[in-house]
Each structure stands twice: as structure tokens, then as C-alpha cells.
């Protein structure tokens, strides 16, 4: 049996730019049911691009919904006209994958039952549309379903209900709690002199709960697995959990979208397609790494099988130093009084003194002698120096670009005024080519210049300052290029953070190990001197 990870996507359709499920509920409905629709809210008529892939479209209503809402155009126009806010959320959109082996009739029955159980029973109006398409190159089917859900409940009169309501906070006696002005100590009042009370806003339903997405995904896969078992399709087991929840280090691919999918099918590479190809390549690397890990795990099991006596015979001088120092220092390593270059850069210095962590670090590196550690230290230091210089150069360049962009923000308003002046002046010069302007006619450009003399002078001042700041020989003012370069540098700088931090921690641990080696030598020497003094005292004093 093969595990099939289900593909689902949930978004919000709304008027805000942040909404990823479209900005018109009528448009989304037109798209999924492949019908022309007119939006009474924005006055647009929406024409679906495709129609040949529609299998079935249907609207399901809860008990209080008006019967005319069976028409998706009526339903979603009602939703849009009821919502007044410019950033209103209009609908929830879902896209779910279905088994390609299912018949259309079976898919229709299963999806209808799924929608009634999960959505209509909760009071939502539901529109679902089943689509099927085929990749002309591979012949692979793509049976899937689009679902649109309303976000408001419907009351007994068939009217849209509020999404949220205000509830007054009450004390232990059930009395409303007044809203107190901290400055006066008195109860606040509004502009109409009405007393203000402490309150909170609560949702009228739980449809926006993040847990719903998991519940809906699980119910969908449970339903698919149950149906497949009944019809004898047991080759695949559909899994609702994400790769992360399954403990798999697999990167999920991104959704292509209709335009990118069409272009990819036509053999045209797209950015989103390239991202997915990159993800596939990275997943292959992860699979290879997992195989290496499994092999290492097996080798570790083989090492564990070696008798303890044999293992003890292999001397590790670094672990020996850690053990002896820990025995003399409350089971931990010591840190130098004068912190080294790298120790001081580590915030969690307690971990540098932790015996178990330092032993695990040395074992992970595979060192048995300090000579081996010193050899690797040179390599890590070279890597650190290279990263440090690269990061310093990037910081310097980013600081330079930020100063240019900051100055350009001050310069830009005056640049627009100067541009407007020259626009007027050139327009007058163009008109003047056909004949001589009358002496009595005023020059709009000169009037504008006179009115904005201060701003035009400030423009020239900022322009000169900005050009003096530009280090490039051409002295071009190119804010878009600066911003693009800055963003690229910030991304590159962020990518160096992890290897840079790892190098710092590695070098700090090596500093600690070297310090403890010297510290142990000093302690052993002192202990030897003390023993010699004790022996001498016993010889010289017979009583002892």
C-alpha cells in the first residue's frame, strides 16, 4: 500500500489585498461553475476562461436560507452587497484533491455528503464544483473540487447574521464593569455623554478556528479511504497530516495556479514551475542524506556491539581532559577569566561548560587528539575570516545604500515639483514653435516657478547633496536599483548567519577545550608539588 499525501488549499476571498482567495465572491463563483456572472457590487461581468473541465456544480443551503440562494449568482451577490467594509472578508475557498480513479457520479455523491456533514450542518451556505482535466503530454488526470463557503450565519428570518458581537464584561455580582479614565479616575463617556463600559468582541461562530482546517482535512482523507475500501481500491492510503507532522524532512511543492499550469503544459518554463523543480531537486538531496544517515545509524549499532573493554582501550586525550577537569570542578569545565575572541561572542556560555555537551561535541567531530582538533581549527578559522570579511563588506554596502535611499526619500517630493515645472515649460515651448505667444498671456511655468521657488531651491540642494553621496562615477540617481541591490544584500547576509554562527560556536568550543587542557596541566602540576611537599614534611617531622 502506498501513502498518498492529500493536496488541499484553503484561502479567504475578500476585498483586502492580503486575501489570497480572490477579491470578488461573484468572480470566484463564476470561475468554479464556469458560468458568466454579473456583480451588482462592482458592476463587472465575469466571463470564465474555461468550460470543458466542469463535471458538476451545485449549491447546498442550511435550513434558514432563502430558496433563491440556490442560484449561485443570487447567493454571492447577496453576500457582496451585504458587506460594506472596504476590507471585508467575503467567502472561504477550498480546493481539494480527489482520487483520479473515481467516476464522476461517485465524486459528486461523496463531495455532496462531505459538504453537508462539515459545512451545511454548521449553518454555512456551500457552493461546490467538481473539475476534471488531463495533461496532454502525460495523460495524467486531475480530478479535484472547488468549494466556496459563506462566513456569516443566517437567522430564522433568512437574514445574514453578524460575524461578531459585543459582550459587556461583568464583575462577580453580575454588574457591568465601568471603563475608567486613568487621568481623571472617572468613568469614561462618549461624545453624546453616554457612559462607557468595559466590553469584549466575540465571534458568533467558530468557523474561523485554525483547528477546522485540520478537522476538514482529516475527515476528507477518512472519507476517501473509507470509500476506496468499499469499492476495492486499496492501493493508496490517503494521509491528511503534513510532512512535518509525519516527521518527514520533505519540502512541500507550491501551487502553480491556472496560468502557470497552462504555460508549463505548453512547454514554457515559469518561475513557480522552476521553484517546484528546485524543491524536487532538494528533496532528492534530502533523500540521499537520509540514506547516508541510515547507513551511519547502522554503523553506530555495529560500534555499540563492540565490547566495552575494547572501547576503553582506545584512548581519547580530549575526552580524558574533559573528564579530569570535570572531576575537579563540580562536574563542569572552566572558562578563562579573560574571555577569548570567540567565547565572548557566545551568549549561552553555560553550554560551553556542560560536560555532557562538550563530550558529545568531541565525539561528533571524531577527534581523539588535540593535534586533530588544532588542524580542523585552522580550517574553521579560515572559513570564519572569509565569512567575517564578506559580512563586513555587505554591512558597509548596505549602510551606504540605506543612506542613499534615506536621502532620496527626502529628495523625492521636491523632485516631483521640479518635474512638474519642466513639464509646464516644455509644453509652452512646444506650443510656441507654431507661433509667437501673446505678450499679455501669462506663462504657467513661470507662475508655477514663482509659487514654488522655495521647493525648487530645496530640490537643487538635495540633488547636489545626493549626487555628492553617490560613490559610483556616473552619479546616477537610481533608487529602484539601490532598493533591489539592498534587498539582495539583505538576503545574502541572512544566508551567511547560520554558517557564521556555527563557525563562532565551533571556535569558542575549541578555545574552551584548549583552556581546560592548559588549566588541567596547571592543576596536575600543583597537585604534584603539594604531594612532594607533604612527603617532605612527613620525612622532616616524625610525629606526622
N, C-alpha and C positions, 0 to 999 in steps of 0.2 A: 504493500500500500504506500502510495506517495503522498506526502504532506503538501497541500495546496494552500498557500498564504493568500487569503482573500484580499482583493483590492477594493477599497471604499473611499469615498471622499465626501466630506461634509463642509458646507460653507453657508454664509449668510448673504442673501440678496438684499441690498439696501442702497440708500442714496449717498452714503458716505463713501469717500474714495478708498477707505480701508476695507470695505466689503469685497470679498473675492468671488462671490457667487452672482455677480452681475448687479446692475443698478436699477433695473426695472423688472418687476414681477411679471408684467404682461409680456415683455420681451422674452424672459426665460420660459414662460409657458408656451409662447409661440414657437420657440426653438425646440422644446422637447416633444410637443404634439404635432409639429410640422404643419401648423396652420397659420394663415395670415390673421393678425390681430391688430386692433386699433386701441391705443392707450388714451383714455379720456383725461389722464393726468398730464401727460406731456404733449399730447396731440400728434404723436408719431404713429405711423402704421408700420408694423414689423412684419417682414417677409422672411420666412425660414429659408435657409440656403439649400437644405436637402429634404427629400421626402421619401426616397426609395428605401430607407432603412427602418421606417416606422413599422413596428409589429402590432402594437396595441396602445391605446391611450384611454385613460379613464379618470373620473373624479369621484372620490368617496367622501361622504359627508357624515358628521355626527348628528345626533337626533334633533338638535335645536336649529340646525342650519336651514335657511330658506331653500326651497327646491330649485329655484333658478340658479343657485350656485353650482348645479350640475354642469352648467356651461362654464368652461374654464375662463373664457373672456369676461363673463359677468363676475365670477369669483374674484379674479385678480384685479379687475378694475375697481371693484368694491374695496379691496384691501388698499390699493394705492390712493383712492380718493379719501379714505378714512384717515390715513396717515398724513399729518400736516407738517411735521418737522422736516427740515432740510437734510437731516442726517438719519432719518427714520429707517429702522430695520423692517423689511417687508415680508420676507419669507426665509425659510431654511431649505437649502437644496442639498440633496444627497445623490450620489452616483454609486451604484452597487454592481459588482460583477456577478454574472450568473453562469452556471455550467453550460458550455457550448453544446453539450450533447442533449440538452433538454429540447423538447418540442415547444412550439410557440404556445400551444394550449396549456401545457404543464406550467410553463413560466408565468403565464397570465394568472392561473389559479393560485400558484404559490405566492406570487408577489401581492395579489389582492388580499389573501389571508394574512400575510406578513404585515401589510399596512393597516388592516383592521385591528389586529392584535396590539400592535405597538403604537399606533398613532390615532386612529379614529376613536378607539376606546378611551383615549385620554382627552378627547374633545377637539382634536385638530381636524381641519379640512385638508384632504390629501389629493394631489394630482400625481399620477404615475404614468410613465410612458416607457414601453419596452422597445429597444432598438436592436437591430442585428446588422452587422456589416461583415465584409470579407476582404482580407488583404489580397489584392490581385496577384501579388508575387508569390506569397507563401500559401495562399488558400486558407489561412487561419481565420476562423470565425471570431467574432467579438460580440457575444450576446450580453447585453447589460441593460440596466434600468435606471431612469432618472426619476427622482421623487421630489416634489415640492410640498412643503408643509406650512400652514399658517402659524403665526406666532401669537395670535390673540384667541381667547376662547369666545364662545357665542352663548349669550344668555337665553333665558326662556322665551324672550320676545324675538329671538333671531337677530339680535344686535351684537355688534362687536364689543367685547368687554375690555376694560383697561388691562395693560400688561403688568401694572404695579399699582399699589395703593399706599396711602399714608396711614400709619398707625401711631396713636399717641402713646408715649411711654407713661407708665403709671407706677406709683410708689406701692409700698406694702399694704396700704389701705385702699388701693384701687383708684386713688385720685390722680388726675393728670399732673405731670411734673412741669412747673413753670420754667421758661427759658430765661436765665438770669444774665443781665448785662454786667460783665466783670468790672467795668469802670464805675458804674453807679450803685451796683448791688441790688438794683430794682428789676422787676420783670420787664422784659423787652416788649415793645408794642410796634405794630406796623404803621404805615403811613395813614391808615384810617383809624389809628389809635386802638386797634384791636389787640388784645393780649396774645402773646406768643407762647406756645407750649412745646416742650421737647417731644420730638417725634422721630420715627424712622420709616424708611420706604421699604416695603417688602414686595416680592414678586407674587402675582396672583396664581401662578402655576410654576411647576418645576421643570418646564420644558427646556430651559437653558442650562440645566445642570450638565457639567462636563462628563459626569458618570453615564449619562444617557447614551453617548456615542459608543462606549464600551458595551453597554447593555444591548443596544441595537445590533452591533457587530456580532456579538456572541449569539444572539437569538437568530440572526441571519445564517451563520455557519451551522448552528444546531439544526435549523430547519433544512438547509441544503443537505447536510449529512443524513438526516432522517429520511428525506425524500429519496436520495440516492440509494439508500439501503433498501427501501421499499421496492424500487424499480430494478434492483440488482446491479447498480453502478457502484461498486465498492473499490474501484481502482484508486480513487483520490479521497483523502481525508482533509476537509476544509478547516483551516486554522484561523481563529479570529485574533489571536494575540499578535502583537508586533514582534519584529525580530528581537528587539531589546528585551521584551517580556519573556521571550522564549530562551533568552541567554545566548542568542546568536549574534556574532560580530559581523553582521551583514548590513550594508548601506542600502536603504530602500531607494528605488528609482523614483524620479519625479514624474508628474503627469504631463504629457506632451500638449494636450489641447487639440482642438479640431484643426486649426490652421497648420500647426507643426506636424501633426499626424498626416495630413494630406500632402504636405511638402515632402515628408520622409518617404511616403508611399510612391511619390513621383521621382524619387532618387535625388532629391535636393536636401543637402545637409542643413540642419537648423541648430541654433545654439542649444535649445533644450535637448535635441537629439544627441548633440556632442556631449552634453552633461551626462546623459544616461549611458553613453558609450564609455565615458570616463569612469562612471560608477561601476559598470560591468567589469572594467579592467581592474579597478581597485578591489572589487570583491574577489576576483581571481587571485590577486596578491594575498588577500586575507585567507583564502582557502589554502594557498601554498604555505602561508605562515602557520596555519592551524595544523597542517600535516607535519611541519617541522616540529611544532610544539608537541604533537602526539608522539613523534619519534623520541624527542628529548625526555618526555614523560616515561616512555618505556625504558630508555637508558637509565633514568633515575631509579626506576624499580629494580633494574638489574644491579645498580650500585648498592641499593638498600639490602640486597641479598648477600652482599659480601660480609663475611664475619667481622664482628666489632674489633676483634684482636688485630685483624689485618689493617683495618681502617686506622686504628690508633697508632700503628707502626709508621704511618705516613705523617711526617712532622710538618706542621704549618707554623712558621715562625710568627706570622702576623696574628693568627688566632691565639697563639701562645702568649703574645704580648697583651692582647685584649684580656685574656683570662687572668693573667697575673696582676695586671693593673686593677681590674675589677675586684679581685680578692682583697686588695689593699685600699680600695676607695669606695666602699659601700655599694659594691656591685655595679659600678658605672665607670666610664672613662673620665679623664680630667681634660679641662680646656686650658689653654695658655692664658696667663694674666693679660698679656698684650695680644689682643686678638689678631690673627693673621689676616691677610688681604681678603681671603675668601670666607673664613669663618665669620667675620663681622658682617658679611653680606647675607648670611642665612638667618632668617627670623626664628625658625624652630631649632634653636641650638640644643634644646633638651634631647632631640633625636640623635644629635652627634655624640651624646654621652651614653646613649642607650646601648647596653652591651649586646642584647639580642639583635638589634637592628644593625649594628656595626659588624657583628659576626656574619649575619645574613648577607650584608653588602660584600664582604670579602669573599665569601663562598660563591656568591653570584658572579663575581669577577673572575673566579678561578685562580686567584693568586695564592702562592704558598710562601713566597719570599718578598722582602721589601724591595729587592732589586727588580722583581717583576712589576711591582707597583710603581716604582720610580720610572721605569721605561714607559708605562702607559701614561704616567703623569705628564711627560714631555709632549706626548701626542695630544692629550686633552688641553694642555696649556696653549699649544699652537692653535687648536680649534677655538679656544676661548679668545685668544688675541685677535684672530680673524673676525670672529663674531662681534667682539667689542669695538673694533675699528669700524666695521661695517655699520653697526648700530649708531655709533657716534657720528659717522658721516651722514646717515639718514636723519638723525636728530637735527643736525646742523642745517641740512637742506629743508627739512620740514619747518623749522623755525623761520628760515628765510622766506619760504612760500607763505606761511601764515602771516608774516608781517606785510608781505606784498598784498595779500588778499584783504587784510585788515585796512590797509591804506586805500585799496581800491574801493572798499565799501564806503569810505568817507568821500572818495573822489566821484563815485558813480552818479549821485544826484546832480552834481554840478555839470558832469559830462552831458547829461540829458538836456540840460538848459542850453549848453553850448551847441549841441546838435540841433536843437530847435531853432536857434538863432541862424545858423548856417543854412538850414532848410528854407527859412523865410528869405534869406538873402539870395540864395541860388534861384529860388522861384521868381524873385523880382528881376534878377539878371536875365533869366530866360525870357520873361515877358518883354524886357527892354530890347531884346535883339530884333523884334519885329517893328519897333518904332520908338520914338523918344517919349518917356513918361512925362506927363504934365507937371509943371513946377508946383502947382497947388496940391498935387496928390502927395499924401504923406507916405513915407517908407515904413511899412510894417516892421521890417527888420530893424531899422534904426529905433523905432518906438520900443520894440522888444528889448533891444540892447540897452536903451536908456533905463528901462524899467528894471532890468536885471543886471545892472552894471556891477553891483557887489558880488553877485553869484558868478558872473563871468570872470571877474578878477580872481575870486577864490578858486575857480576851475583851473586857471592857468597856474596858480600857486601849487595846488595839489598835483597837477600834471607834472610840473617840474620836479617836485619832491619825489613822486612815484618813479619817474624816469631815472632820477639820481640813485634810487634804491635798487633799480634793476641792474644786476651784475652782467647779464648777457650783452654782447656787443651791439646787437640790433636794437636794444632798448624798446622792444615792442611790448605794448600793454595787452596781455592775453590772459585774462582771468580764468576763462574756461580751461585753458591748457594748464594753468597753475593748479586749479582745483583738481583736475584729473590726475596730475602728477602727484599732488599731495595725497589723494585717496590711494593711489598705487603704492606710495611710500608707506603709508599707514598700514596697508595690508601686508606689505613685505616685512615691516617692522614687527607686526604682531606674529608673523610666522617664525621669526627668529627668537621669540620669547622663550618657547619651550626648550629648544636645544641650548640656549644661553643659560637658562636657569639650571638645566641638568648639568652643564659643564661647571657652573659655580658650585653646585652641591657636591659634585664628584671631587673637585679640587679642595673643597672645605673638609670633606671626609679624609682625604689624603693628608691634609695638614694636621688633622686631629690624630691620625694614626702615627705620623712622624713625631708629633709632640709627645705622645704617650710612649713611643719607643725610647726617646731620649729621657723622659721622666722615669721610666722603669729602670733604665741604666743607672740614673742618679740614685733612685731608691735602693737598688741592689747594692750599689757601692756603699751607701750609708749603712745599710744593714750589715755588710761585711765589716766595715770599720767598727760598728758597735759590737759585733761578736768578738773581734780582736781585742777591743778594749775590755770586754767582760772577762775574756780569758786571761789577759794581763793582770787585771785586778785580782782574780782568784789566785793566781800564782804569787802575787805580792802580799796578799792578805790571807793567811792560813785560816782565819775564822770563817771567811766566805767559802 
